[in-house]
């Protein structure tokens, strides 16, 4: 009995996804083709259970919660970060010199090119590879902050998704996170016993 985990990298700003020829309706059609039995998403359990004002990025209240409710698909919040990390995540990245700035700018151009040229915008192995390189540079320039706001967070997300998979063997599990997280999830979840990862959807 194989559990199938489908990964979808979302773009948080509606205007940004429209810029690349995408919209919420196309996302929902893609989800329907996958036929999820449950959805794991970028919302913290504490926020979800308490009904906090913040319920993840805008797409959750815009259409993902409604999608789950209308189709009777359980939603499992799988995000993780501490309140005290929010300010750290918003701190501007300091690049040490002009050479490093140019290297980072090159990666960013590749980031947008790879994301925008994918059949499903920002959902392709090519985009994942560039996103991983971008994050490696961010770690190089600010390793302490990056460990807290990126590595620690992604490790916790993976454990939450793995727990959902263990509790729902043989199901189709749709995992929706910001597109830049997907390379990490794909690497961490691929090769798990009894699990098949589908990416792109």
MARKE-840679 format. One line per 5 residues: number of its first residue (from 1); their letters; for each residue x, y, z of N, C-alpha, C. Coordinates in nm, 4 decimals, always signed. Layout:
NUM> A> X/Y/Z/X/Y/Z/X/Y/Z; ...
This chain:
1> XXXXX> +0.0856/-0.1190/+0.0000/+0.0000/+0.0000/+0.0000/+0.0891/+0.1238/+0.0000; +0.0897/+0.1935/-0.1101/+0.1777/+0.3084/-0.1264/+0.1046/+0.4382/-0.0933; +0.1700/+0.5214/-0.0147/+0.1205/+0.6557/+0.0131/+0.1808/+0.7495/-0.0907; +0.0976/+0.8278/-0.1559/+0.1460/+0.9214/-0.2574/+0.1428/+1.0625/-0.2018; +0.2594/+1.1265/-0.2004/+0.2697/+1.2658/-0.1573/+0.2896/+1.3523/-0.2807
6> XXXXX> +0.1919/+1.4373/-0.3086/+0.2028/+1.5323/-0.4186/+0.2490/+1.6667/-0.3661; +0.3512/+1.7232/-0.4272/+0.4065/+1.8511/-0.3832/+0.3640/+1.9623/-0.4780; +0.3122/+2.0696/-0.4201/+0.2757/+2.1866/-0.4990/+0.3396/+2.3099/-0.4369; +0.4218/+2.3791/-0.5169/+0.4838/+2.5028/-0.4723/+0.3965/+2.6213/-0.5056; +0.3455/+2.6870/-0.4036/+0.2550/+2.7993/-0.4271/+0.3329/+2.9306/-0.4353
11> XXXXX> +0.2709/+3.0271/-0.5019/+0.3224/+3.1639/-0.5082/+0.2281/+3.2476/-0.4234; +0.2807/+3.3114/-0.3198/+0.1942/+3.3708/-0.2190/+0.1147/+3.4915/-0.2683; +0.1695/+3.5675/-0.3602/+0.0995/+3.6872/-0.4066/+0.0174/+3.6535/-0.5317; -0.1123/+3.6847/-0.5264/-0.1993/+3.6562/-0.6399/-0.1527/+3.7299/-0.7650; -0.1104/+3.8557/-0.7488/-0.0618/+3.9312/-0.8637/+0.0605/+3.8695/-0.9266
16> XXXXX> +0.1472/+3.8097/-0.8445/+0.2678/+3.7467/-0.8966/+0.2338/+3.6224/-0.9780; +0.1418/+3.5390/-0.9292/+0.1085/+3.4189/-1.0069/+0.0407/+3.4570/-1.1385; -0.0406/+3.5614/-1.1371/-0.1053/+3.6048/-1.2617/-0.0020/+3.6565/-1.3625; +0.1035/+3.7181/-1.3108/+0.2114/+3.7648/-1.3981/+0.2694/+3.6500/-1.4798; +0.2685/+3.5304/-1.4215/+0.3259/+3.4140/-1.4884/+0.2176/+3.3219/-1.5460
21> XXXXX> +0.0976/+3.3765/-1.5678/-0.0069/+3.3017/-1.6361/-0.0764/+3.1968/-1.5530; -0.0819/+3.2178/-1.4230/-0.1437/+3.1191/-1.3347/-0.2522/+3.1857/-1.2519; -0.3429/+3.1048/-1.1942/-0.4445/+3.1593/-1.1047/-0.4955/+3.0485/-1.0135; -0.5806/+3.0863/-0.9181/-0.6302/+2.9901/-0.8204/-0.7119/+2.8793/-0.8857; -0.7878/+2.9127/-0.9899/-0.8680/+2.8122/-1.0588/-0.7816/+2.7023/-1.1185
26> XXXXX> -0.6680/+2.7400/-1.1757/-0.5767/+2.6402/-1.2317/-0.5180/+2.5533/-1.1206; -0.4895/+2.6140/-1.0058/-0.4396/+2.5351/-0.8929/-0.5432/+2.4324/-0.8504; -0.6686/+2.4753/-0.8366/-0.7728/+2.3826/-0.7930/-0.7952/+2.2701/-0.8937; -0.7880/+2.3006/-1.0217/-0.8018/+2.1961/-1.1229/-0.6881/+2.0951/-1.1119; -0.5699/+2.1440/-1.0843/-0.4537/+2.0568/-1.0659/-0.4726/+1.9689/-0.9432
31> XXXXX> -0.5216/+2.0268/-0.8356/-0.5468/+1.9490/-0.7141/-0.6508/+1.8401/-0.7414; -0.7564/+1.8760/-0.8141/-0.8611/+1.7781/-0.8422/-0.8077/+1.6600/-0.9220; -0.7151/+1.6857/-1.0127/-0.6567/+1.5754/-1.0896/-0.5750/+1.4831/-0.9993; -0.5150/+1.5398/-0.8972/-0.4379/+1.4591/-0.8020/-0.5297/+1.3811/-0.7069; -0.6488/+1.4349/-0.6806/-0.7481/+1.3725/-0.5943/-0.6947/+1.3494/-0.4523
36> XXXXX> -0.6679/+1.4571/-0.3807/-0.6122/+1.4412/-0.2458/-0.7128/+1.3852/-0.1463; -0.6626/+1.2998/-0.0569/-0.7423/+1.2535/+0.0563/-0.7260/+1.3473/+0.1753; -0.6159/+1.4196/+0.1790/-0.5923/+1.5224/+0.2791/-0.4916/+1.6223/+0.2250; -0.4897/+1.7413/+0.2845/-0.3987/+1.8478/+0.2435/-0.3151/+1.8896/+0.3634; -0.1843/+1.8927/+0.3450/-0.0920/+1.9465/+0.4445/-0.0459/+2.0838/+0.3973
41> XXXXX> -0.0574/+2.1861/+0.4837/-0.0290/+2.3196/+0.4348/+0.0541/+2.4066/+0.5260; +0.0852/+2.5253/+0.4742/+0.1775/+2.6204/+0.5352/+0.1068/+2.7079/+0.6397; +0.0519/+2.6406/+0.7405/-0.0139/+2.7055/+0.8524/+0.0340/+2.6367/+0.9795; +0.0602/+2.7149/+1.0825/+0.1014/+2.6543/+1.2091/-0.0194/+2.5934/+1.2811; +0.0031/+2.4809/+1.3464/-0.1063/+2.4151/+1.4184/-0.1649/+2.5078/+1.5250
46> XXXXX> -0.0793/+2.5790/+1.5971/-0.1289/+2.6668/+1.7037/-0.2192/+2.7764/+1.6475; -0.1823/+2.8325/+1.5322/-0.2654/+2.9359/+1.4702/-0.3974/+2.8781/+1.4209; -0.3892/+2.7610/+1.3593/-0.5079/+2.6980/+1.3014/-0.6086/+2.6607/+1.4098; -0.5590/+2.6002/+1.5170/-0.6485/+2.5523/+1.6216/-0.7058/+2.6656/+1.7057; -0.6311/+2.7766/+1.7182/-0.6792/+2.8891/+1.7986/-0.7613/+2.9890/+1.7176
51> XXXXX> -0.7648/+2.9719/+1.5840/-0.8347/+3.0681/+1.4992/-0.7660/+3.2027/+1.4966; -0.6336/+3.2029/+1.5039/-0.5561/+3.3272/+1.5055/-0.5807/+3.4084/+1.3792; -0.5539/+3.5387/+1.3886/-0.5708/+3.6251/+1.2717/-0.4841/+3.5786/+1.1559; -0.3614/+3.5319/+1.1869/-0.2729/+3.4836/+1.0804/-0.2980/+3.3355/+1.0573; -0.3357/+3.3006/+0.9354/-0.3622/+3.1615/+0.8983/-0.2795/+3.1244/+0.7763
56> XXXXX> -0.1506/+3.1541/+0.7816/-0.0634/+3.1220/+0.6702/-0.0703/+3.2279/+0.5615; +0.0000/+3.2061/+0.4513/-0.0029/+3.3014/+0.3395/-0.1438/+3.3217/+0.2850; -0.1616/+3.4250/+0.2043/-0.2935/+3.4676/+0.1610/-0.3748/+3.3636/+0.0878; -0.3087/+3.2689/+0.0206/-0.3838/+3.1721/-0.0599/-0.4707/+3.0783/+0.0250; -0.4385/+3.0648/+0.1541/-0.5173/+2.9742/+0.2379/-0.6577/+3.0278/+0.2592
61> XXXXX> -0.6685/+3.1515/+0.3023/-0.8015/+3.2101/+0.3191/-0.8632/+3.2472/+0.1843; -0.7806/+3.2681/+0.0838/-0.8332/+3.3047/-0.0472/-0.9044/+3.1865/-0.1132; -0.8442/+3.0647/-0.1029/-0.9129/+2.9523/-0.1681/-0.8817/+2.8147/-0.1126; -0.7696/+2.7945/-0.0443/-0.7320/+2.6576/-0.0050/-0.8242/+2.6024/+0.1037; -0.8560/+2.6814/+0.2060/-0.9485/+2.6336/+0.3087/-1.0843/+2.6003/+0.2478
66> XXXXX> -1.1328/+2.6868/+0.1580/-1.2613/+2.6601/+0.0922/-1.2545/+2.5344/+0.0069; -1.1426/+2.5168/-0.0626/-1.1250/+2.3970/-0.1452/-1.1405/+2.2715/-0.0592; -1.0730/+2.2682/+0.0535/-1.0792/+2.1515/+0.1421/-1.2204/+2.1322/+0.1967; -1.2826/+2.2406/+0.2405/-1.4162/+2.2317/+0.2993/-1.5190/+2.1838/+0.1970; -1.5154/+2.2387/+0.0777/-1.6144/+2.2033/-0.0248/-1.6018/+2.0593/-0.0715
71> XXXXX> -1.4820/+2.0039/-0.0642/-1.4605/+1.8664/-0.1113/-1.4508/+1.7656/+0.0035; -1.4670/+1.8126/+0.1249/-1.4600/+1.7229/+0.2394/-1.3219/+1.6651/+0.2621; -1.2184/+1.7421/+0.2288/-1.0805/+1.6959/+0.2426/-1.0208/+1.7544/+0.3711; -0.9758/+1.6712/+0.4636/-0.9166/+1.7246/+0.5863/-0.7932/+1.8098/+0.5576; -0.7784/+1.9166/+0.6360/-0.6605/+2.0025/+0.6263/-0.5755/+1.9816/+0.7508
76> XXXXX> -0.4454/+1.9583/+0.7296/-0.3527/+1.9397/+0.8405/-0.2482/+2.0508/+0.8367; -0.2442/+2.1370/+0.9385/-0.1429/+2.2431/+0.9418/-0.0057/+2.1845/+0.9727; +0.0946/+2.2188/+0.8903/+0.2259/+2.1551/+0.9037/+0.3416/+2.2541/+0.9136; +0.3127/+2.3836/+0.9200/+0.4213/+2.4803/+0.9263/+0.4800/+2.4858/+1.0673; +0.5971/+2.5479/+1.0776/+0.6608/+2.5687/+1.2083/+0.7480/+2.6927/+1.2025
81> XXXXX> +0.7294/+2.7815/+1.2964/+0.8252/+2.8872/+1.3278/+0.7826/+2.9466/+1.4610; +0.8768/+3.0098/+1.5272/+0.8474/+3.0746/+1.6545/+0.8123/+3.2203/+1.6291; +0.7277/+3.2761/+1.7144/+0.6897/+3.4164/+1.6985/+0.8119/+3.5067/+1.6980; +0.9092/+3.4732/+1.7808/+1.0281/+3.5583/+1.7904/+1.1181/+3.5499/+1.6671; +1.0897/+3.4550/+1.5769/+1.1708/+3.4426/+1.4560/+1.1202/+3.5307/+1.3415
86> XXXXX> +0.9994/+3.5852/+1.3556/+0.9390/+3.6595/+1.2450/+1.0231/+3.7815/+1.2089; +1.0649/+3.8569/+1.3088/+1.1464/+3.9757/+1.2825/+1.2783/+3.9374/+1.2166; +1.3367/+3.8264/+1.2607/+1.4626/+3.7792/+1.2022/+1.4429/+3.7434/+1.0550; +1.3297/+3.6833/+1.0221/+1.3022/+3.6445/+0.8834/+1.2861/+3.7661/+0.7933; +1.2469/+3.8782/+0.8509/+1.2244/+3.9992/+0.7711/+1.3485/+4.0875/+0.7625
91> XXXXX> +1.4554/+4.0463/+0.8278/+1.5786/+4.1255/+0.8259/+1.6419/+4.1221/+0.6867; +1.6788/+4.2379/+0.6322/+1.7401/+4.2390/+0.4989/+1.8689/+4.1578/+0.4957; +1.8912/+4.0899/+0.3841/+2.0137/+4.0126/+0.3667/+2.1289/+4.1065/+0.3360; +2.2382/+4.0928/+0.4091/+2.3570/+4.1737/+0.3864/+2.4571/+4.0939/+0.3047; +2.4846/+4.1411/+0.1835/+2.5804/+4.0744/+0.0944/+2.7141/+4.1471/+0.1091
96> XXXXX> +2.8254/+4.0749/+0.1281/+2.9492/+4.1376/+0.1746/+3.0200/+4.2330/+0.0783; +3.0114/+4.2083/-0.0536/+3.0873/+4.2932/-0.1450/+3.0226/+4.2903/-0.2836; +3.0802/+4.3673/-0.3768/+3.0207/+4.3779/-0.5106/+3.0227/+4.2443/-0.5850; +3.1311/+4.1701/-0.5688/+3.1401/+4.0409/-0.6379/+3.0316/+3.9454/-0.5894; +3.0115/+3.9429/-0.4569/+2.9079/+3.8567/-0.4007/+2.7699/+3.9048/-0.4420
101> XXXXX> +2.7517/+4.0358/-0.4490/+2.6235/+4.0916/-0.4922/+2.5916/+4.0491/-0.6347; +2.6894/+4.0543/-0.7230/+2.6667/+4.0145/-0.8614/+2.6348/+3.8650/-0.8703; +2.7053/+3.7838/-0.7905/+2.6782/+3.6400/-0.7905/+2.5353/+3.6121/-0.7452; +2.4929/+3.6856/-0.6443/+2.3564/+3.6676/-0.5946/+2.2543/+3.7143/-0.6977; +2.2834/+3.8246/-0.7637/+2.1930/+3.8765/-0.8668/+2.1792/+3.7787/-0.9836
106> XXXXX> +2.2883/+3.7119/-1.0193/+2.2837/+3.6114/-1.1260/+2.1890/+3.4984/-1.0866; +2.2024/+3.4511/-0.9628/+2.1148/+3.3439/-0.9163/+1.9692/+3.3897/-0.9147; +1.9463/+3.5149/-0.8757/+1.8086/+3.5644/-0.8722/+1.7481/+3.5740/-1.0120; +1.8287/+3.6118/-1.1101/+1.7778/+3.6143/-1.2478/+1.7419/+3.4731/-1.2930; +1.8253/+3.3772/-1.2594/+1.7962/+3.2381/-1.2930/+1.6729/+3.1883/-1.2176
111> XXXXX> +1.6562/+3.2342/-1.0950/+1.5427/+3.1980/-1.0099/+1.4117/+3.2376/-1.0782; +1.4023/+3.3623/-1.1228/+1.2803/+3.4097/-1.1879/+1.2622/+3.3464/-1.3260; +1.3719/+3.3278/-1.3973/+1.3622/+3.2656/-1.5292/+1.3122/+3.1215/-1.5180; +1.3715/+3.0445/-1.4262/+1.3321/+2.9040/-1.4098/+1.1896/+2.8935/-1.3584; +1.1541/+2.9806/-1.2646/+1.0185/+2.9768/-1.2106/+0.9144/+3.0117/-1.3142
116> XXXXX> +0.9402/+3.1179/-1.3898/+0.8426/+3.1649/-1.4868/+0.8295/+3.0770/-1.6093; +0.9331/+3.0009/-1.6425/+0.9294/+2.9185/-1.7633/+0.8748/+2.7780/-1.7386; +0.8521/+2.7431/-1.6130/+0.7996/+2.6096/-1.5824/+0.6550/+2.5977/-1.6298; +0.6143/+2.4785/-1.6715/+0.4767/+2.4559/-1.7168/+0.3775/+2.4949/-1.6080; +0.4043/+2.4513/-1.4843/+0.3343/+2.5013/-1.3665/+0.4318/+2.5989/-1.3020
121> XXXXX> +0.4062/+2.7285/-1.3068/+0.5073/+2.8243/-1.2609/+0.5642/+2.7906/-1.1230; +0.6971/+2.7924/-1.1172/+0.7727/+2.7684/-0.9941/+0.7577/+2.6252/-0.9433; +0.7202/+2.5347/-1.0324/+0.7102/+2.3931/-0.9981/+0.7842/+2.3115/-1.1020; +0.9134/+2.2959/-1.0839/+0.9940/+2.2145/-1.1752/+1.1240/+2.1780/-1.1053; +1.1860/+2.0670/-1.1450/+1.3175/+2.0331/-1.0897/+1.4207/+2.1426/-1.1159
126> XXXXX> +1.4093/+2.2095/-1.2311/+1.5042/+2.3164/-1.2648/+1.4908/+2.4322/-1.1671; +1.3659/+2.4700/-1.1346/+1.3468/+2.5764/-1.0367/+1.3971/+2.5330/-0.9002; +1.3687/+2.4092/-0.8602/+1.4163/+2.3604/-0.7306/+1.5676/+2.3726/-0.7176; +1.6396/+2.3406/-0.8246/+1.7861/+2.3466/-0.8208/+1.8345/+2.4894/-0.7977; +1.7691/+2.5853/-0.8639/+1.8089/+2.7254/-0.8462/+1.7702/+2.7746/-0.7068
131> XXXXX> +1.6529/+2.7362/-0.6586/+1.6104/+2.7759/-0.5242/+1.7081/+2.7238/-0.4194; +1.7570/+2.6035/-0.4384/+1.8543/+2.5466/-0.3444/+1.9845/+2.6262/-0.3475; +2.0293/+2.6665/-0.4645/+2.1506/+2.7483/-0.4752/+2.1306/+2.8847/-0.4107; +2.0143/+2.9437/-0.4305/+1.9827/+3.0729/-0.3680/+1.9903/+3.0607/-0.2164; +1.9296/+2.9573/-0.1624/+1.9316/+2.9396/-0.0175/+2.0724/+2.9122/+0.0348
136> XXXXX> +2.1540/+2.8437/-0.0441/+2.2927/+2.8197/-0.0028/+2.3693/+2.9506/+0.0096; +2.3447/+3.0436/-0.0820/+2.4091/+3.1747/-0.0728/+2.3581/+3.2514/+0.0484; +2.2298/+3.2460/+0.0742/+2.1761/+3.3146/+0.1907/+2.2364/+3.2580/+0.3196; +2.2573/+3.1279/+0.3223/+2.3217/+3.0668/+0.4397/+2.4666/+3.1156/+0.4521; +2.5333/+3.1267/+0.3403/+2.6730/+3.1727/+0.3413/+2.6839/+3.3138/+0.3973
141> XXXXX> +2.5891/+3.4013/+0.3623/+2.5964/+3.5413/+0.4020/+2.5445/+3.5660/+0.5435; +2.4552/+3.4803/+0.5940/+2.4001/+3.4984/+0.7291/+2.3647/+3.3627/+0.7870; +2.4661/+3.2815/+0.8219/+2.4403/+3.1428/+0.8617/+2.3560/+3.1297/+0.9887; +2.3747/+3.2196/+1.0837/+2.3002/+3.2076/+1.2093/+2.1506/+3.2267/+1.1856; +2.1143/+3.3336/+1.1156/+1.9731/+3.3590/+1.0876/+1.9155/+3.2505/+0.9974
146> XXXXX> +1.9916/+3.2091/+0.8974/+1.9418/+3.1100/+0.8020/+1.9138/+2.9769/+0.8702; +1.9973/+2.9393/+0.9640/+1.9753/+2.8140/+1.0359/+1.8420/+2.8177/+1.1100; +1.8101/+2.9328/+1.1684/+1.6876/+2.9443/+1.2470/+1.5638/+2.9543/+1.1583; +1.5696/+3.0429/+1.0588/+1.4470/+3.0740/+0.9841/+1.4245/+2.9830/+0.8644; +1.5261/+2.9052/+0.8277/+1.5100/+2.8191/+0.7103/+1.5343/+2.6730/+0.7421
151> XXXXX> +1.6550/+2.6384/+0.7857/+1.6866/+2.4975/+0.8089/+1.6008/+2.4373/+0.9195; +1.5954/+2.5054/+1.0337/+1.5172/+2.4535/+1.1459/+1.3697/+2.4418/+1.1076; +1.3201/+2.5425/+1.0398/+1.1795/+2.5407/+0.9988/+1.1506/+2.4251/+0.9050; +1.2322/+2.4068/+0.8030/+1.2075/+2.3006/+0.7058/+1.2193/+2.1621/+0.7672; +1.3136/+2.1449/+0.8585/+1.3241/+2.0141/+0.9248/+1.1962/+1.9817/+1.0020
156> XXXXX> +1.1400/+2.0817/+1.0691/+1.0161/+2.0602/+1.1437/+0.8988/+2.0333/+1.0493; +0.8936/+2.1055/+0.9376/+0.7872/+2.0827/+0.8389/+0.7916/+1.9382/+0.7886; +0.9112/+1.8909/+0.7566/+0.9264/+1.7537/+0.7082/+0.8740/+1.6542/+0.8113; +0.9090/+1.6744/+0.9374/+0.8619/+1.5826/+1.0409/+0.7094/+1.5856/+1.0519; +0.6506/+1.7024/+1.0375/+0.5042/+1.7122/+1.0423/+0.4393/+1.6391/+0.9251
161> XXXXX> +0.4968/+1.6522/+0.8064/+0.4422/+1.5829/+0.6892/+0.4615/+1.4322/+0.7030; +0.5766/+1.3905/+0.7517/+0.6013/+1.2477/+0.7731/+0.5019/+1.1885/+0.8726; +0.4704/+1.2645/+0.9770/+0.3718/+1.2165/+1.0750/+0.2347/+1.2012/+1.0102; +0.1974/+1.2971/+0.9252/+0.0688/+1.2874/+0.8550/+0.0666/+1.1662/+0.7637; +0.1788/+1.1391/+0.6964/+0.1859/+1.0227/+0.6079/+0.1764/+0.8927/+0.6870
166> XXXXX> +0.2425/+0.8878/+0.8023/+0.2395/+0.7670/+0.8845/+0.0986/+0.7393/+0.9367; +0.0230/+0.8459/+0.9607/-0.1130/+0.8311/+1.0135/-0.2159/+0.8047/+0.9032; -0.1741/+0.8187/+0.7769/-0.2671/+0.8036/+0.6651/-0.2061/+0.7167/+0.5551; -0.1699/+0.5938/+0.5868/-0.1059/+0.5075/+0.4868/-0.1980/+0.4811/+0.3686; -0.1372/+0.4789/+0.2505/-0.2116/+0.4478/+0.1298/-0.2939/+0.5620/+0.0746
171> XXXXX> -0.2856/+0.6791/+0.1357/-0.3658/+0.7933/+0.0925/-0.2879/+0.8820/-0.0042; -0.3621/+0.9669/-0.0754/-0.3027/+1.0742/-0.1558/-0.2936/+1.1990/-0.0685; -0.1730/+1.2419/-0.0416/-0.1515/+1.3566/+0.0460/-0.0966/+1.4721/-0.0367; -0.1728/+1.5801/-0.0427/-0.1288/+1.6997/-0.1149/-0.0591/+1.7929/-0.0168; +0.0666/+1.8242/-0.0458/+0.1454/+1.9131/+0.0394/+0.1649/+2.0450/-0.0349
176> XXXXX> +0.1129/+2.1530/+0.0232/+0.1192/+2.2856/-0.0389/+0.2048/+2.3762/+0.0482; +0.3163/+2.4206/-0.0065/+0.4028/+2.5166/+0.0630/+0.4554/+2.6149/-0.0389; +0.5064/+2.7259/+0.0104/+0.5710/+2.8214/-0.0785/+0.6716/+2.7504/-0.1671; +0.6794/+2.7916/-0.2935/+0.7566/+2.7180/-0.3935/+0.9018/+2.6973/-0.3538; +0.9574/+2.7900/-0.2789/+1.0991/+2.7782/-0.2451/+1.1265/+2.6686/-0.1425
181> XXXXX> +1.0227/+2.6227/-0.0719/+1.0396/+2.5125/+0.0238/+1.0433/+2.3765/-0.0445; +0.9956/+2.3686/-0.1672/+0.9661/+2.2381/-0.2262/+1.0916/+2.1545/-0.2520; +1.2037/+2.2187/-0.2867/+1.3246/+2.1383/-0.3098/+1.3609/+2.0606/-0.1839; +1.3469/+2.1244/-0.0688/+1.3813/+2.0595/+0.0582/+1.2854/+1.9431/+0.0846; +1.1578/+1.9680/+0.0675/+1.0587/+1.8634/+0.0911/+1.0776/+1.7455/-0.0042
186> XXXXX> +1.1049/+1.7762/-0.1308/+1.1232/+1.6692/-0.2288/+1.2412/+1.5803/-0.1908; +1.3514/+1.6417/-0.1501/+1.4692/+1.5638/-0.1131/+1.4449/+1.4823/+0.0135; +1.3793/+1.5425/+0.1112/+1.3616/+1.4759/+0.2402/+1.2582/+1.3645/+0.2355; +1.1574/+1.3785/+0.1505/+1.0484/+1.2816/+0.1480/+1.0686/+1.1698/+0.0462; +1.1511/+1.1947/-0.0536/+1.1784/+1.0910/-0.1533/+1.2582/+0.9783/-0.0894
191> XXXXX> +1.2241/+0.8574/-0.1213/+1.2971/+0.7427/-0.0685/+1.2415/+0.6887/+0.0617; +1.1385/+0.7537/+0.1190/+1.0768/+0.6987/+0.2387/+1.0060/+0.5678/+0.2040; +1.0175/+0.4713/+0.2915/+0.9562/+0.3413/+0.2673/+0.8042/+0.3559/+0.2555; +0.7498/+0.3002/+0.1510/+0.6055/+0.3020/+0.1315/+0.5500/+0.4339/+0.0821; +0.6373/+0.5257/+0.0403/+0.5946/+0.6583/-0.0037/+0.6428/+0.6848/-0.1452
196> XXXXX> +0.5542/+0.7363/-0.2277/+0.5892/+0.7820/-0.3610/+0.5655/+0.9322/-0.3667; +0.6673/+1.0080/-0.4109/+0.6553/+1.1537/-0.4202/+0.6262/+1.1914/-0.5646; +0.5224/+1.2713/-0.5844/+0.4876/+1.3190/-0.7176/+0.5169/+1.4689/-0.7257; +0.6101/+1.5030/-0.8108/+0.6438/+1.6428/-0.8360/+0.7043/+1.6551/-0.9750; +0.6579/+1.7479/-1.0566/+0.5412/+1.8321/-1.0348/+0.4126/+1.7506/-1.0356
201> X> +0.3048/+1.8126/-0.9885/+0.1762/+1.7425/-0.9875/+0.1322/+1.7102/-1.1309
